[in-house]
């Protein structure tokens, strides 16, 4: 299970990431510093065009090798775009887009952790069987009632994200009376339920851009360390999102500088994983953070 050390009672502790150990299919994972997760979208319609990969083996392995060389310890494989208003994808098509890439990467780079980004239990099952080590679920089990029981049997870490509704309608569900305690209560209830299925290792993702307004996203980022009270690692997925490019009145392709700035804020405020399109820049940000605070 995850072991957290330290407390959240001092400013000093806020700047020092907790140490976590996780188990994945019998493999011991120890994180004593923040990790970089590289995004590999095997989709034709992800919001950031340069993150889309036609799932040819050569291109996928080239991109994977580059991300690993630049500092990614986790590669996140997704075959279903979760951008607002994204088109539905059949389970068969999602499997077709993800299983080959997972197998290719696991065989070529056995040292890297692979995450299957899906809200479908069958895709999670088949993805882990193909070589994935984590399940990354944007719905935290809400879109497939079988997800928790499947992940519990797989004995892999589970990334639970906060979202309302689904990618098609989530941006119509952004009204909160008090967003921070509401999200905290959401995770507290989810974690209690998750444990009943034998899932021991959980990673918390507050879901930047998912059923949140621009202002709400920044409120969450400013208070990200609030979620450390849960005692689980925190994933921050800020990379090139609309909270950056809409505020700056630019395109996602121009949002690297904004992403880098907010990634540093996320690290200072307690993020344990940065999920990014641009691994080199995220690794450099992490290096500067460690020089300042570790």
N, C-alpha and C positions, 0 to 999 in steps of 0.2 A: 504494500500500500504506500501511498505518498506520505513522506515524513517531512514535516515543516519544522524548521528551527528558528529561534528568535521570536520576538513579539512585534506588534505593530504600534507600540506605545511611544516611540521616540522618532524624531526627525531623522536621526542617524540610521535607524533600522529601515526607514522608508527608502533610503538610498542604497541599501544593500539587499540584493535579491536573496530570498530564502533558498535553502538547499532542498532539492527534491529528488527522491529516488522513485522510479517507476519500473513496472514489470511489463514486458510485452512478449508473449509466447515463450516465456522462460528466459528472456534476455533482460538483464539488469541494465537500467538506464539511470545514470547519475547526472543531474544538472546542478552545478554549483555556480553557474553564471547564465545570463540570458542566451537564448538560442535564436537562430535565424531559420525561418521556414520559407523556402522558395516556392512560388506558385507556378504550376504547370497546368494550364487549361487546355484540355483536348477537346475544345469546343470551337464552333465557328462564330460565336456571337457574344463572347465575354466583353464587358464594357471597355476594357483597355485592349486595343487591337494587337499590340505587340506581345501580349501574353498568350495569344491564341497559337496553338501548335497543331498543324496537320499531323495526325498521329503516325507519321512514318518513323520507323525505328531509328534511322540514322540521325534525323533532326532531333528527335526526342533525346537520344543519348548524348548528342552534342550539347544540347541545352542543359541537360542534367549535369554533365561533367563540368560545364562552365560554372553552374551554380555551386556545386560542391567545391570546386577550386576556389571560388570567391568567398566561401565561408558558410554555406548552408549545411546544417546538420539534419534538416528535415526537408523532404520534397512533398508537396501537397498536390495530389492528382485529382482533378475534377472534370467530369464529363457532362455536367448540367449547369448551365449558366444561372447564377442566382441574382443577376442584376435586376433592378425594378422593371417589371413588365416583361421579363424574359419568357420566351416561348417554352411550352412544355416539351419534354423529351421522354420518349418511351423508355421503360426499364431495359428493354433489349438493346436500344441504341446506346444508353448510358453504359451498359456492360461492354458493348463493343468498343466504346471510346476509351475505357479505363483499364480493362484487364490486361491487354497486350502491353501497354506502357508500364504498368506495375511490374509485370513479369520481366520485361526487358531491363528495367532499372535495377530490380532486386538481384538479377543475375550479374549485371555489369558492375554494380557498385554496392556490394553486400554490407558495407559499413554504414551507409546512409539510412536514416529512418524514412519510411514512406507512409504518408497519410492518404487515406481514401476519403475524398470530400463528397459525401452523399447523405441524403436523408432517407434512403431506402435500405431496409435491412438486408435484402437479398444482394444488393450491390456491395454493402459492407461485408457480408459473409464471403462472397466470391472474391472481393478485393483482398481481404486478409488471406484467404487461401492462395491467392496469386502471389503474395509476398508483402502486402502492406502490414505495417506495425501499429498504426493508430487509425481510429475512425473519427472523422471530423463532420459533425452533423449540425447544419445551420438551424435545424428545427428543435434540437434537444429532445428528440423522440416524439414531437407533436404531430409529425406528418406520417409516421409509420409506427403503430402500436407494438410492433414486433421488435423494434430496434433494440430496446434495452435487454430483452431476453437473449437476443442474438449476440450482442456485444459481451454480455456477461459470460456466455459460453466460450467466446473467442479468447478471453483473457488478454485483452489489449487495452491500452489507455483510450479514453473517450473524451473528445472535445465537444462540450455542450455550449451552444451559442444562444443568446437571447434574441428572439424574434417574435413578432406577432403576425398571425396569418401566414401567408406564403409569399414568394417573390412577386406574384402578380398583384396582390392587394395590400402588401405590408405598408406602403406609404400612405394608405388611407387610415392607418391605425396608429397614429402618433400622439394621441391625447393621453396624458398622464396627469394625475393629481400631484404626484411628487416622484419624479422618475428614478432617482437613486434608490430610495428604499423599496420602490416597486420592483425594480430589477433585482435587488438583493433578495427580496421575498420570493421572487420567481426562482432564483437559483437555490435558495434554501429548500423550497418545496421539491424542486427537481432532484436535488442531491439526496434528499430523504428517500425519494422514490427509486432513484438509480441504485442506491445501496442494496435495496431489497432484491435486486437481480444479480448481485455478486460483482458488480463493477466497482473495483477498488480505486483505480487511478483515473481521476477526472481532471480536465483542464477547462477553465472558465473563459468564455469569450463574450464580452458584453455586446457584441454585434453592432459595431459602428456602421451606420448607413442602413440598418435593417429596422424598419418601423420607428425611425427617429428623424426629427427635423435637424437641420444644420445646427441650430443653437443647442439642441439636446446632445448632439454628438460631442460638442466642445465641453459641455457641462460634465459629461461622462469622462472624457479624457482628463479634464482638470482634476477630477476626484477619483481617478482610477484606483488609487491605493485603498479606497473604501472596500473594494472587493477582496482585499487580502485578508479581511476578517474571516472569510470562508475557509482559509487554510489550504487553498489549492492554487496551482500555477495559473497565471493570467496570460491569455493570448490577446494581442492587439493587432487587428487587421485594418490598417489605415491607408494602405498603399494606393495612391492615386485616386482616392475615392472622391465623391461629389462634395463632401464637406470641405475638401481642399480646392478643387478646381472651380466649383461654383462661387465660393467666397472670393477667390482670386480672379474670377472671370476669365478663365483660361480653359484649355482642353485637357483631358486626362494625359495626353502625350507630353504636356508641359508641366505636369504636377510633381516632378521628382524633387525639386527643391522644397516644396511644401511638405511632401511626404517625409523627407529627411528631417526637417524641423520638428514635425509632430512625432516621429519615431523617437527622437531624443526626449521629448516630453513624456512619452509613454514609458520609456526606460526609467526616467527619474521618478515617475509616479508608480512604479512597481511592476511593469510588464516583464514577464519571463520568456515570452516568445514574440518575435516580430514576424508577422506573415507579410511577405513582400514580393513585388515583381522584380525589384532591382537589388540583387543580393550584395553586390560589391559595395554600393553606397550604404546599405544597412549595416554591413560588417564594419565599415569605416566609422559609422556612427557609434556602433557598439564599442569599438576600440577607444574612441574618444571618451565615451561614458565610463569605461573601465579605468581609464587614466585619471579621470576626475574623482570617481567615487569608490573604486575597488582597490 
